């Protein structure tokens, strides 16, 4: 213990110990400074890369937007030109007349409402067959174990669906 007190009481030794301790702290500070400087440079490169990528994506989006606007305008012009053709005018006029006829049949008393209800029921049964709610499709689904859930339609309702699709076909040809 007396050795340590003699070493610390000597001013030269105290200076050397303090100098060495200061050098250790200086080295630690320089190391942390260089580490921070490297990390900052890395962040700057990441930021510049991200900004370049974002800029490139924005340019691509703008190009796509202008292309779609041009395509939309071309399609609008093409539709307007096609609507001016005599055949398309006739089809449009036929569609207007068919809609007017349907409106009149729904509003006329007597046979028309029952006929329209039968057509809509046939169309709904045909729709249920197309979506997989018919009896045979439900059986196949149960046998094959399809991951989609089964429908809630009954077998008796689906047997009539086959006849309804015939009615829908005849109604389509009658209309």
C-alpha positions in Angstrom: 0.0 0.0 0.0 2.8 2.4 0.7 4.1 1.7 -2.9 0.8 3.0 -4.4 0.7 6.1 -2.2 4.3 6.9 -3.1 3.6 6.4 -6.9 0.5 8.7 -6.6 2.3 11.3 -4.5 5.0 11.7 -7.2 3.8 14.4 -9.6 5.4 12.8 -12.7 3.7 9.5 -12.1 0.4 11.2 -11.5 0.8 13.1 -14.8 1.6 9.9 -16.7 -1.4 8.1 -15.2 -3.6 11.0 -16.1 -2.2 11.3 -19.6 -2.7 7.5 -20.2 -6.2 7.7 -18.9 -6.9 10.7 -21.1 -5.5 8.8 -24.1 -7.8 5.9 -23.4 -10.8 8.3 -23.3 -9.6 10.0 -26.5 -9.3 6.7 -28.3 -12.8 5.7 -27.1 -14.2 9.1 -28.3 -12.5 8.8 -31.7 -13.7 5.2 -32.1 -17.3 6.3 -31.4 -16.9 9.3 -33.7 -15.8 7.1 -36.6 -18.5 4.6 -35.9 -21.1 7.4 -35.9 -19.6 8.8 -39.1 -19.8 5.5 -40.9 -23.4 5.0 -39.8 -24.3 8.4 -40.9 -22.8 7.8 -44.3 -24.7 4.5 -44.6 -27.9 6.3 -43.7 -27.2 8.9 -46.4 -26.7 6.2 -49.0 -29.9 4.4 -48.0 -31.8 7.7 -48.2 -30.4 8.6 -51.6 -31.2 5.1 -52.8 -34.8 5.3 -51.5 -35.3 8.7 -53.1 -34.0 7.4 -56.4 -36.4 4.4 -56.2 -39.3 6.6 -55.2 -38.5 9.0 -58.1 -38.3 6.2 -60.6 -41.6 4.7 -59.3 -43.3 8.1 -59.5 -42.1 8.6 -63.1 -43.4 5.1 -64.0 -46.7 5.9 -62.4 -47.0 9.2 -64.3 -46.1 7.4 -67.6 -48.8 4.7 -66.8 -51.3 7.4 -65.9 -50.7 9.3 -69.2 -50.9 6.1 -71.2 -54.2 5.2 -69.5 -55.6 8.7 -70.1 -54.7 8.4 -73.7 -56.2 4.9 -73.9 -59.3 6.1 -72.2 -59.7 9.0 -74.7 -59.1 6.6 -77.6 -61.7 4.2 -76.3 -64.2 7.1 -75.7 -63.7 8.3 -79.3 -64.0 4.7 -80.6 -67.3 4.1 -78.7 -68.7 7.4 -80.0 -67.7 6.4 -83.5 -69.2 2.9 -83.1 -72.4 4.4 -81.8 -72.7 6.3 -85.0 -72.8 3.2 -87.2 -76.2 2.3 -88.5 -76.2 -1.3 -87.1 -75.3 0.0 -83.6 -78.0 2.7 -83.8 -80.5 -0.1 -84.5 -79.2 -2.2 -81.6 -79.5 0.8 -79.3 -83.0 1.6 -80.5 -84.0 -2.1 -80.0 -82.6 -1.9 -76.5 -84.7 1.2 -75.8 -87.8 -0.5 -77.2 -87.2 -3.7 -75.1 -86.8 -1.7 -71.9 -90.0 0.3 -72.7 -91.9 -3.0 -73.4 -90.7 -4.4 -70.1 -91.8 -1.3 -68.3 -95.2 -1.5 -70.0 -95.6 -5.2 -69.2 -94.9 -4.6 -65.5 -97.4 -1.7 -65.4 -100.2 -3.4 -67.4 -102.8 -5.3 -65.5 -103.5 -9.0 -66.1 -101.0 -11.5 -67.5 -97.9 -9.3 -67.7 -97.0 -9.2 -63.9 -97.3 -13.0 -63.6 -95.2 -13.5 -66.7 -92.5 -11.1 -65.5 -92.5 -12.8 -62.0 -92.1 -16.2 -63.7 -89.2 -14.9 -65.8 -87.5 -13.4 -62.8 -87.9 -16.6 -60.8 -86.4 -18.6 -63.7 -83.5 -16.1 -63.9 -82.8 -16.4 -60.2 -82.9 -20.2 -60.3 -80.5 -20.1 -63.3 -78.3 -17.7 -61.3 -78.3 -20.2 -58.3 -77.2 -23.0 -60.7 -74.4 -20.9 -62.1 -73.1 -20.0 -58.6 -73.0 -23.7 -57.6 -76.1 -23.9 -55.4 -77.9 -26.6 -57.5 -78.5 -30.1 -56.1 -75.9 -32.0 -58.3 -73.2 -29.4 -57.6 -73.8 -29.6 -53.9 -73.6 -33.4 -54.0 -70.3 -33.3 -56.0 -69.0 -30.7 -53.5 -69.8 -33.0 -50.6 -68.3 -36.1 -52.3 -65.1 -34.4 -53.6 -64.6 -32.3 -50.4 -64.3 -28.9 -52.0 -63.0 -26.3 -49.5 -65.9 -23.9 -50.2 -69.0 -24.1 -48.0 -72.2 -25.7 -49.3 -75.2 -23.7 -50.2 -78.5 -23.5 -48.2 -80.9 -24.3 -51.1 -83.1 -27.4 -50.8 -83.2 -30.3 -53.3 -86.9 -29.7 -54.1 -86.2 -26.0 -54.9 -83.3 -27.0 -57.2 -85.3 -29.6 -59.1 -87.6 -26.8 -60.2 -84.5 -24.8 -61.1 -83.9 -27.0 -64.1 -87.4 -26.2 -65.4 -86.9 -22.5 -64.6 -83.8 -22.4 -66.8 -85.9 -23.7 -69.7 -88.4 -21.0 -68.9 -85.6 -18.4 -68.9 -84.5 -19.7 -72.3 -87.9 -19.5 -73.8 -88.5 -16.1 -72.2 -85.3 -14.9 -73.7 -86.3 -16.1 -77.1 -89.8 -14.7 -76.7 -88.6 -11.3 -75.7 
